[in-house]
Amino acid sequence: MRPINAVLVLLLFLWTFREFNTPFVLFGPTPPESADLLTVHIYNSSFITWNFGLGSAMSVLLMLFLILVAGLWALWNRRVNRDA
């Protein structure tokens, strides 16, 4: 069960960063500070204020961060499985 749980934790971590629909439907394009997720902020920067450069830069940095997290998880998972 440990390998399955490890993959599920990684997927849930990655999926939390793509959550956009729930806060946008509940609060509209300008959510309160407690519900201001990064994806809503990227949307506001790109399509509300028409600053596509900032929105695309934030999207690329988010993607690189998630790739880094997935890569570190893969290295950790390989090391754990090798030692077992």
MOPAC internal coordinates of N, CA, C and O (Angstrom, degrees):
PM7 1SCF
backbone

  N    0.0000 0     0.00 0     0.00 0    0    0    0
  C    1.4468 1     0.00 0     0.00 0    1    0    0
  C    1.5294 1   112.30 1     0.00 0    2    1    0
  O    1.2310 1   119.46 1   155.99 1    3    2    1
  N    1.3173 1   118.64 1   -24.01 1    3    2    1
  C    1.4552 1   120.74 1  -177.12 1    5    3    2
  C    1.5322 1   112.91 1   -62.38 1    6    5    3
  O    1.2310 1   118.39 1   136.47 1    7    6    5
  N    1.3479 1   120.67 1   -43.53 1    7    6    5
  C    1.4707 1   118.66 1   178.26 1    9    7    6
  C    1.5276 1   112.81 1   -63.72 1   10    9    7
  O    1.2310 1   120.47 1   142.29 1   11   10    9
  N    1.3226 1   116.70 1   -37.71 1   11   10    9
  C    1.4606 1   119.66 1   179.67 1   13   11   10
  C    1.5256 1   110.28 1   -66.76 1   14   13   11
  O    1.2310 1   120.30 1   136.93 1   15   14   13
  N    1.3128 1   117.04 1   -43.07 1   15   14   13
  C    1.4627 1   120.55 1   178.44 1   17   15   14
  C    1.5208 1   111.87 1   -64.92 1   18   17   15
  O    1.2310 1   120.28 1   143.70 1   19   18   17
  N    1.3196 1   117.08 1   -36.30 1   19   18   17
  C    1.4675 1   120.08 1   178.79 1   21   19   18
  C    1.5246 1   110.78 1   -64.95 1   22   21   19
  O    1.2310 1   120.25 1   137.59 1   23   22   21
  N    1.3170 1   117.13 1   -42.41 1   23   22   21
  C    1.4638 1   120.30 1   177.83 1   25   23   22
  C    1.5242 1   110.53 1   -65.68 1   26   25   23
  O    1.2310 1   120.40 1   139.71 1   27   26   25
  N    1.3133 1   116.85 1   -40.29 1   27   26   25
  C    1.4604 1   119.97 1   179.17 1   29   27   26
  C    1.5271 1   111.96 1   -64.59 1   30   29   27
  O    1.2310 1   119.99 1   141.45 1   31   30   29
  N    1.3020 1   117.63 1   -38.55 1   31   30   29
  C    1.4628 1   120.25 1   177.54 1   33   31   30
  C    1.5225 1   110.25 1   -63.84 1   34   33   31
  O    1.2310 1   120.06 1   136.92 1   35   34   33
  N    1.3187 1   117.49 1   -43.08 1   35   34   33
  C    1.4649 1   120.81 1   177.49 1   37   35   34
  C    1.5231 1   110.79 1   -61.79 1   38   37   35
  O    1.2310 1   119.87 1   133.10 1   39   38   37
  N    1.3172 1   117.86 1   -46.90 1   39   38   37
  C    1.4655 1   120.73 1  -178.72 1   41   39   38
  C    1.5221 1   111.47 1   -64.31 1   42   41   39
  O    1.2310 1   119.91 1   138.28 1   43   42   41
  N    1.3170 1   117.77 1   -41.72 1   43   42   41
  C    1.4609 1   119.60 1   178.05 1   45   43   42
  C    1.5270 1   111.52 1   -64.63 1   46   45   43
  O    1.2310 1   120.31 1   142.27 1   47   46   45
  N    1.3147 1   117.02 1   -37.73 1   47   46   45
  C    1.4603 1   120.47 1   176.45 1   49   47   46
  C    1.5214 1   110.83 1   -62.76 1   50   49   47
  O    1.2310 1   120.32 1   134.52 1   51   50   49
  N    1.3308 1   116.99 1   -45.48 1   51   50   49
  C    1.4564 1   120.74 1  -179.71 1   53   51   50
  C    1.5260 1   111.48 1   -67.57 1   54   53   51
  O    1.2310 1   120.03 1   141.62 1   55   54   53
  N    1.3248 1   117.54 1   -38.38 1   55   54   53
  C    1.4631 1   120.75 1  -177.94 1   57   55   54
  C    1.5164 1   112.67 1   -70.81 1   58   57   55
  O    1.2310 1   119.54 1   155.67 1   59   58   57
  N    1.3240 1   118.48 1   -24.33 1   59   58   57
  C    1.4594 1   118.95 1   178.32 1   61   59   58
  C    1.5257 1   111.39 1   -67.84 1   62   61   59
  O    1.2310 1   119.92 1   154.92 1   63   62   61
  N    1.3044 1   117.75 1   -25.08 1   63   62   61
  C    1.4565 1   120.70 1   179.95 1   65   63   62
  C    1.5188 1   113.04 1   -82.30 1   66   65   63
  O    1.2310 1   119.52 1   169.73 1   67   66   65
  N    1.3152 1   118.51 1   -10.27 1   67   66   65
  C    1.4530 1   119.25 1   177.67 1   69   67   66
  C    1.5191 1   112.07 1  -103.57 1   70   69   67
  O    1.2310 1   120.04 1  -172.48 1   71   70   69
  N    1.3156 1   117.53 1     7.52 1   71   70   69
  C    1.4578 1   121.88 1   179.90 1   73   71   70
  C    1.5294 1   109.37 1   -70.65 1   74   73   71
  O    1.2310 1   120.77 1   -64.21 1   75   74   73
  N    1.3136 1   116.13 1   115.79 1   75   74   73
  C    1.4582 1   121.96 1  -179.97 1   77   75   74
  C    1.5215 1   111.73 1  -131.62 1   78   77   75
  O    1.2310 1   120.04 1   141.49 1   79   78   77
  N    1.3099 1   117.52 1   -38.51 1   79   78   77
  C    1.4581 1   121.62 1  -171.60 1   81   79   78
  C    1.5177 1   113.51 1   -63.86 1   82   81   79
  O    1.2310 1   119.69 1   133.51 1   83   82   81
  N    1.3140 1   118.19 1   -46.49 1   83   82   81
  C    1.4664 1   120.39 1  -174.06 1   85   83   82
  C    1.5279 1   112.69 1   -61.56 1   86   85   83
  O    1.2310 1   118.53 1   126.97 1   87   86   85
  N    1.3421 1   120.41 1   -53.03 1   87   86   85
  C    1.4658 1   117.99 1   179.43 1   89   87   86
  C    1.5294 1   112.61 1   -67.39 1   90   89   87
  O    1.2310 1   120.13 1   148.06 1   91   90   89
  N    1.3265 1   117.36 1   -31.94 1   91   90   89
  C    1.4626 1   119.25 1  -178.94 1   93   91   90
  C    1.5236 1   110.91 1   -69.55 1   94   93   91
  O    1.2310 1   120.22 1   139.42 1   95   94   93
  N    1.3238 1   117.19 1   -40.58 1   95   94   93
  C    1.4620 1   120.04 1   178.67 1   97   95   94
  C    1.5229 1   110.76 1   -70.18 1   98   97   95
  O    1.2310 1   120.04 1   140.78 1   99   98   97
  N    1.3274 1   117.52 1   -39.22 1   99   98   97
  C    1.4554 1   120.37 1  -178.27 1  101   99   98
  C    1.5258 1   113.39 1   -71.59 1  102  101   99
  O    1.2310 1   119.99 1   138.97 1  103  102  101
  N    1.3266 1   117.63 1   -41.03 1  103  102  101
  C    1.4643 1   120.51 1  -170.36 1  105  103  102
  C    1.5147 1   114.32 1  -116.08 1  106  105  103
  O    1.2310 1   118.85 1   169.17 1  107  106  105
  N    1.3129 1   119.80 1   -10.83 1  107  106  105
  C    1.4533 1   121.26 1  -176.87 1  109  107  106
  C    1.5192 1   111.04 1    84.75 1  110  109  107
  O    1.2310 1   120.46 1    12.26 1  111  110  109
  N    1.3268 1   116.72 1  -167.74 1  111  110  109
  C    1.4724 1   118.86 1  -175.76 1  113  111  110
  C    1.5190 1   114.55 1   -71.81 1  114  113  111
  O    1.2310 1   119.43 1   165.09 1  115  114  113
  N    1.3358 1   118.70 1   -14.91 1  115  114  113
  C    1.4702 1   120.57 1   178.47 1  117  115  114
  C    1.5230 1   109.78 1  -121.42 1  118  117  115
  O    1.2310 1   120.20 1   -94.51 1  119  118  117
  N    1.3308 1   117.23 1    85.49 1  119  118  117
  C    1.4690 1   120.20 1  -179.28 1  121  119  118
  C    1.5292 1   111.02 1   -75.18 1  122  121  119
  O    1.2310 1   120.30 1   -17.64 1  123  122  121
  N    1.3233 1   117.02 1   162.36 1  123  122  121
  C    1.4703 1   118.88 1   173.26 1  125  123  122
  C    1.5238 1   110.10 1   -67.20 1  126  125  123
  O    1.2310 1   120.81 1   -13.67 1  127  126  125
  N    1.3086 1   116.05 1   166.33 1  127  126  125
  C    1.4680 1   120.19 1  -175.65 1  129  127  126
  C    1.5172 1   112.64 1   -60.20 1  130  129  127
  O    1.2310 1   119.76 1   148.67 1  131  130  129
  N    1.3176 1   118.07 1   -31.33 1  131  130  129
  C    1.4585 1   120.39 1  -178.81 1  133  131  130
  C    1.5233 1   112.37 1   -71.80 1  134  133  131
  O    1.2310 1   119.74 1   160.93 1  135  134  133
  N    1.3279 1   118.09 1   -19.07 1  135  134  133
  C    1.4626 1   121.36 1  -179.11 1  137  135  134
  C    1.5167 1   112.02 1  -114.16 1  138  137  135
  O    1.2310 1   119.75 1  -164.98 1  139  138  137
  N    1.3199 1   118.08 1    15.02 1  139  138  137
  C    1.4581 1   121.39 1  -178.03 1  141  139  138
  C    1.5254 1   109.76 1   -82.43 1  142  141  139
  O    1.2310 1   121.19 1   -89.28 1  143  142  141
  N    1.3131 1   115.34 1    90.72 1  143  142  141
  C    1.4594 1   120.89 1   178.25 1  145  143  142
  C    1.5152 1   110.13 1   -82.03 1  146  145  143
  O    1.2310 1   120.81 1   -15.83 1  147  146  145
  N    1.2985 1   116.06 1   164.17 1  147  146  145
  C    1.4528 1   120.87 1  -178.77 1  149  147  146
  C    1.5243 1   111.35 1   -64.12 1  150  149  147
  O    1.2310 1   119.80 1   141.78 1  151  150  149
  N    1.3153 1   117.98 1   -38.22 1  151  150  149
  C    1.4607 1   120.05 1  -179.33 1  153  151  150
  C    1.5263 1   111.62 1   -67.31 1  154  153  151
  O    1.2310 1   120.00 1   143.03 1  155  154  153
  N    1.3243 1   117.60 1   -36.97 1  155  154  153
  C    1.4676 1   120.32 1   176.28 1  157  155  154
  C    1.5227 1   109.85 1   -68.37 1  158  157  155
  O    1.2310 1   120.37 1   142.39 1  159  158  157
  N    1.3127 1   116.90 1   -37.61 1  159  158  157
  C    1.4681 1   120.97 1   177.28 1  161  159  158
  C    1.5317 1   110.49 1   -64.50 1  162  161  159
  O    1.2310 1   119.83 1   139.75 1  163  162  161
  N    1.3201 1   117.92 1   -40.25 1  163  162  161
  C    1.4601 1   121.45 1   176.17 1  165  163  162
  C    1.5226 1   110.35 1   -62.93 1  166  165  163
  O    1.2310 1   120.44 1   137.92 1  167  166  165
  N    1.3306 1   116.77 1   -42.08 1  167  166  165
  C    1.4638 1   120.72 1   177.58 1  169  167  166
  C    1.5282 1   110.83 1   -62.12 1  170  169  167
  O    1.2310 1   120.17 1   134.26 1  171  170  169
  N    1.3263 1   117.28 1   -45.74 1  171  170  169
  C    1.4662 1   120.31 1   179.35 1  173  171  170
  C    1.5161 1   111.67 1   -61.37 1  174  173  171
  O    1.2310 1   120.55 1   137.94 1  175  174  173
  N    1.3328 1   116.56 1   -42.06 1  175  174  173
  C    1.4598 1   119.74 1  -179.36 1  177  175  174
  C    1.5219 1   111.78 1   -66.91 1  178  177  175
  O    1.2310 1   120.67 1   144.39 1  179  178  177
  N    1.3170 1   116.33 1   -35.61 1  179  178  177
  C    1.4518 1   119.60 1  -175.79 1  181  179  178
  C    1.5267 1   113.03 1   -83.64 1  182  181  179
  O    1.2310 1   120.13 1   132.06 1  183  182  181
  N    1.3163 1   117.35 1   -47.94 1  183  182  181
  C    1.4591 1   119.55 1  -167.54 1  185  183  182
  C    1.5244 1   114.80 1  -109.15 1  186  185  183
  O    1.2310 1   119.34 1   162.67 1  187  186  185
  N    1.3032 1   118.87 1   -17.33 1  187  186  185
  C    1.4609 1   120.62 1   177.44 1  189  187  186
  C    1.5242 1   110.00 1   -92.67 1  190  189  187
  O    1.2310 1   120.25 1   131.33 1  191  190  189
  N    1.3346 1   117.13 1   -48.67 1  191  190  189
  C    1.4614 1   120.68 1  -179.99 1  193  191  190
  C    1.5213 1   112.62 1   -95.03 1  194  193  191
  O    1.2310 1   119.78 1  -179.28 1  195  194  193
  N    1.3113 1   118.02 1     0.72 1  195  194  193
  C    1.4767 1   124.94 1   177.93 1  197  195  194
  C    1.5186 1   112.83 1    56.78 1  198  197  195
  O    1.2310 1   120.46 1  -142.97 1  199  198  197
  N    1.3151 1   116.73 1    37.03 1  199  198  197
  C    1.4604 1   121.70 1   176.68 1  201  199  198
  C    1.5293 1   107.48 1  -106.06 1  202  201  199
  O    1.2310 1   121.31 1  -101.28 1  203  202  201
  N    1.3296 1   115.10 1    78.72 1  203  202  201
  C    1.4651 1   120.38 1  -174.82 1  205  203  202
  C    1.5231 1   112.60 1   -67.83 1  206  205  203
  O    1.2310 1   120.08 1   150.62 1  207  206  205
  N    1.3107 1   117.45 1   -29.38 1  207  206  205
  C    1.4601 1   120.48 1   178.75 1  209  207  206
  C    1.5167 1   112.16 1   -63.91 1  210  209  207
  O    1.2310 1   120.81 1   133.68 1  211  210  209
  N    1.3235 1   116.05 1   -46.32 1  211  210  209
  C    1.4667 1   120.16 1   179.14 1  213  211  210
  C    1.5238 1   110.87 1   -66.93 1  214  213  211
  O    1.2310 1   120.43 1   138.10 1  215  214  213
  N    1.3250 1   116.78 1   -41.90 1  215  214  213
  C    1.4678 1   120.28 1   178.66 1  217  215  214
  C    1.5109 1   112.39 1   -62.82 1  218  217  215
  O    1.2310 1   120.47 1   137.35 1  219  218  217
  N    1.3349 1   116.71 1   -42.65 1  219  218  217
  C    1.4695 1   118.44 1   179.54 1  221  219  218
  C    1.5225 1   111.28 1   -71.24 1  222  221  219
  O    1.2310 1   119.82 1   145.79 1  223  222  221
  N    1.3179 1   117.95 1   -34.21 1  223  222  221
  C    1.4692 1   119.96 1   177.02 1  225  223  222
  C    1.5224 1   110.71 1   -65.44 1  226  225  223
  O    1.2310 1   120.21 1   137.59 1  227  226  225
  N    1.3355 1   117.20 1   -42.41 1  227  226  225
  C    1.4626 1   119.61 1   177.72 1  229  227  226
  C    1.5266 1   110.91 1   -65.39 1  230  229  227
  O    1.2310 1   120.14 1   143.30 1  231  230  229
  N    1.3343 1   117.34 1   -36.70 1  231  230  229
  C    1.4671 1   120.37 1   178.22 1  233  231  230
  C    1.5172 1   111.33 1   -65.13 1  234  233  231
  O    1.2310 1   120.50 1   137.95 1  235  234  233
  N    1.3206 1   116.65 1   -42.05 1  235  234  233
  C    1.4662 1   120.10 1   179.70 1  237  235  234
  C    1.5242 1   110.62 1   -66.78 1  238  237  235
  O    1.2310 1   120.18 1   138.24 1  239  238  237
  N    1.3297 1   117.25 1   -41.76 1  239  238  237
  C    1.4650 1   119.67 1   178.15 1  241  239  238
  C    1.5239 1   111.60 1   -65.00 1  242  241  239
  O    1.2310 1   120.14 1   142.13 1  243  242  241
  N    1.3206 1   117.33 1   -37.87 1  243  242  241
  C    1.4572 1   120.39 1   175.72 1  245  243  242
  C    1.5202 1   110.71 1   -63.11 1  246  245  243
  O    1.2310 1   120.67 1   136.70 1  247  246  245
  N    1.3396 1   116.33 1   -43.30 1  247  246  245
  C    1.4628 1   120.02 1   178.70 1  249  247  246
  C    1.5327 1   110.95 1   -62.83 1  250  249  247
  O    1.2310 1   120.10 1   136.30 1  251  250  249
  N    1.3223 1   117.41 1   -43.70 1  251  250  249
  C    1.4682 1   120.29 1   179.38 1  253  251  250
  C    1.5223 1   111.28 1   -64.14 1  254  253  251
  O    1.2310 1   120.14 1   141.31 1  255  254  253
  N    1.3374 1   117.34 1   -38.69 1  255  254  253
  C    1.4561 1   120.48 1   176.83 1  257  255  254
  C    1.5206 1   111.03 1   -62.32 1  258  257  255
  O    1.2310 1   120.36 1   135.92 1  259  258  257
  N    1.3283 1   116.91 1   -44.08 1  259  258  257
  C    1.4624 1   119.94 1  -179.10 1  261  259  258
  C    1.5270 1   111.58 1   -68.94 1  262  261  259
  O    1.2310 1   120.07 1   144.83 1  263  262  261
  N    1.3229 1   117.47 1   -35.17 1  263  262  261
  C    1.4654 1   120.38 1   175.14 1  265  263  262
  C    1.5281 1   109.96 1   -65.15 1  266  265  263
  O    1.2310 1   120.33 1   139.18 1  267  266  265
  N    1.3347 1   116.97 1   -40.82 1  267  266  265
  C    1.4621 1   120.85 1   177.94 1  269  267  266
  C    1.5249 1   111.20 1   -62.60 1  270  269  267
  O    1.2310 1   120.28 1   136.38 1  271  270  269
  N    1.3164 1   117.07 1   -43.62 1  271  270  269
  C    1.4664 1   120.55 1   178.99 1  273  271  270
  C    1.5252 1   110.10 1   -63.49 1  274  273  271
  O    1.2310 1   120.03 1   135.20 1  275  274  273
  N    1.3353 1   117.55 1   -44.80 1  275  274  273
  C    1.4664 1   120.47 1   179.72 1  277  275  274
  C    1.5267 1   111.06 1   -64.75 1  278  277  275
  O    1.2310 1   120.01 1   142.56 1  279  278  277
  N    1.3268 1   117.58 1   -37.44 1  279  278  277
  C    1.4589 1   120.53 1   177.71 1  281  279  278
  C    1.5178 1   112.66 1   -66.71 1  282  281  279
  O    1.2310 1   120.77 1   136.97 1  283  282  281
  N    1.3307 1   116.12 1   -43.03 1  283  282  281
  C    1.4629 1   119.20 1   176.84 1  285  283  282
  C    1.5199 1   111.12 1   -64.13 1  286  285  283
  O    1.2310 1   120.50 1   141.20 1  287  286  285
  N    1.3252 1   116.64 1   -38.80 1  287  286  285
  C    1.4667 1   120.09 1   176.88 1  289  287  286
  C    1.5260 1   110.40 1   -62.83 1  290  289  287
  O    1.2310 1   119.98 1   139.13 1  291  290  289
  N    1.3427 1   117.65 1   -40.87 1  291  290  289
  C    1.4634 1   120.88 1   179.72 1  293  291  290
  C    1.5243 1   111.12 1   -64.47 1  294  293  291
  O    1.2310 1   120.35 1   138.64 1  295  294  293
  N    1.3429 1   116.93 1   -41.36 1  295  294  293
  C    1.4707 1   119.75 1   177.19 1  297  295  294
  C    1.5267 1   111.02 1   -64.02 1  298  297  295
  O    1.2310 1   120.47 1   135.57 1  299  298  297
  N    1.3240 1   116.71 1   -44.43 1  299  298  297
  C    1.4574 1   120.27 1   178.34 1  301  299  298
  C    1.5210 1   111.07 1   -62.66 1  302  301  299
  O    1.2310 1   120.37 1   137.75 1  303  302  301
  N    1.3191 1   116.89 1   -42.25 1  303  302  301
  C    1.4556 1   121.36 1  -178.92 1  305  303  302
  C    1.5399 1   111.06 1   -65.88 1  306  305  303
  O    1.2310 1   120.20 1   141.79 1  307  306  305
  N    1.3074 1   117.22 1   -38.21 1  307  306  305
  C    1.4568 1   121.19 1   177.82 1  309  307  306
  C    1.5203 1   110.40 1   -65.05 1  310  309  307
  O    1.2310 1   120.67 1   137.76 1  311  310  309
  N    1.3367 1   116.32 1   -42.24 1  311  310  309
  C    1.4647 1   120.06 1  -179.38 1  313  311  310
  C    1.5231 1   111.37 1   -66.89 1  314  313  311
  O    1.2310 1   120.14 1   139.52 1  315  314  313
  N    1.3401 1   117.33 1   -40.48 1  315  314  313
  C    1.4516 1   121.46 1   179.46 1  317  315  314
  C    1.5300 1   109.88 1   -65.65 1  318  317  315
  O    1.2310 1   119.85 1   136.69 1  319  318  317
  N    1.3048 1   117.90 1   -43.31 1  319  318  317
  C    1.4571 1   121.29 1  -179.12 1  321  319  318
  C    1.5340 1   112.09 1   -69.64 1  322  321  319
  O    1.2310 1   120.31 1   148.11 1  323  322  321
  N    1.3222 1   117.01 1   -31.89 1  323  322  321
  C    1.4601 1   120.29 1   178.24 1  325  323  322
  C    1.5231 1   111.00 1   -69.95 1  326  325  323
  O    1.2310 1   120.61 1   142.06 1  327  326  325
  N    1.3449 1   116.44 1   -37.94 1  327  326  325
  C    1.4656 1   119.97 1  -179.03 1  329  327  326
  C    1.5326 1   112.16 1   -75.97 1  330  329  327
  O    1.2310 1   119.97 1   159.16 1  331  330  329
  N    1.3028 1   117.66 1   -20.84 1  331  330  329
  C    1.4732 1   119.94 1  -175.61 1  333  331  330
  C    1.5026 1   112.80 1   -76.79 1  334  333  331
  O    1.2310 1   120.10 1   180.00 1  335  334  333

